[in-house]
Amino acid sequence: MLNHSLLAGKKIVVGVTGSIAIYKSLELIRLYIKAGALVRVIMTEGASRFITPLTFEAISQHKVLTAENESWSNDNNHIDIGKWADLLVIAPVTANTLNKISNGIADNLLTQVVLAYPKEKLFAPAANTNMYKNPLTQASLKMIKLVNAQIIEPENKLLACGDEGVGALASVEDIFYKSAQMLLKNSFWENRRVVVTGGGTIEKIDDVRYISNFSSGKMASALSRALFLKGADVCLITTKNDPSLPKSIYTIEVEDAKEMEDYLVDALKVAKKGIMSKPTLMGEGTPQLIQKKPYLFMAAAVSDYKVKFKKEGKLKKESLGSSWNLELEENADILMNIDKEGVFAVGFKAEMDKHSGQENAKNMLIKKNLDAVCFNDVGENSFGSDKNAITLFTKTQVKVLPQAGKFSLALSLVDALGDMAE
């Protein structure tokens, strides 16, 4: 799903400490490299007891920095490696290292790098539940969050020590996505609320049958992922749950058009309220309300009709006879009816004919009072396909986004809309 050039040219330093979860760091580094990033590793003495530096060198293709090989004849030292990096990630970080960092203690190579590194940092804790919940550790976490660092919270599960509770390292995918967001976010999308709808709605006939369409929800998932990586606060309302999405994307699962409309109305009300900034010790200490115009991407394929008389239970073939006339009535036009005041609204138009489809997309722009419409020729790119192409219409501009994988296309669309707005 991920673009192999997503992190092209980005430089990431990964610190690893003495935790049983260290083996997951190897998979994290593999994901970074697969996405095009350059990765260098710093290991504490405790980390080397679990996995040898040679293993990390083999996967990162760079010399691992340890206390034994620190050199001032090149950049393999605790000052210059930080100057090289765009992001410092420590995964796993033990409770011991967290408590040292919060108190400015730099008694090993990794904590020295942290103290000397001025840019954003990401820490992924892994610790015994009692060690993690200890008030001293919790106080350290609060302090770390205030000084240009982010924490990706550990999971609640059965730990390697046999205890059950919070303390397990967050999933490798979640750490990867959070890192990528920190590297890719931009000022336009950061702290902007966005609502995305996706999938084909389901209109029940009875409790076992329904009418729907072939929409896969893949474009909505790709858009949500791309917007998240650019720094947006994303709410996805969909009929097609995608468990691979970052957990920070707030996902609401719905079935029919009425349910989608109800949740969409509420989501847009929340989006219009803006976002409170986080307090920091660096710069502004008081949280401020950030109010950027929210965006709506109506990528869902809402059923045009619903069953007029939905039946309880299961209709029996014997009682229906050899032919069956199913009475339908028109669904409400969600995009036409919702309050779009103060929202940048983007519609999606899927048509089988390219020429008439583009005209219909232009008409949709005016008729439904939208800010932009994405035309998709499903004659060339069928529903469920992993690729797509979009012609983006606004009231003043037309931009063709050529065929690509849906995630790459979503990134292009998000960038295009940001450029148009600026």
Buried (B, 14 or more C-beta within 10 A) or exposed (E): EBBEEBBEEBBBBBBBBBBBBBBBBBBBBBBBBEBBBBBBBBBBBBBBEBBEBEBBBEBBEBBBBBBEEBEEEEBBBBEBBBEEBBBBBBBBBBBBBBBBBBEEBBEBBBBBBBBBBEEBBBBBBBBBBEBBBBEEBEEBBEBBBBEBBBBBEBBEEEBEEEEEBBBBBBBBBBBBBBBBBBBBBBEBBBBBBBBBBBBBBBBBBBEEEBBBBEBBBBBBBBBBBBBBBBBBBBBBBBBBEBEEBBBEBBBBEBBBBBBBBBBBEBBBEBBBEBBEEEEBEEEEEEEEEBBBBBBBBBBBBBBBBBBEEBEEEEBEEEEEEEEEEEEBEEBEBBBEEBEBEEBBBBBBBBBEEEEEBBEBBBEBBEEBEBBBBBBBBBEEBBBEBEBBBBBBBBEEEEBEBEBBBBBBBBBBBBBBBBEBEE
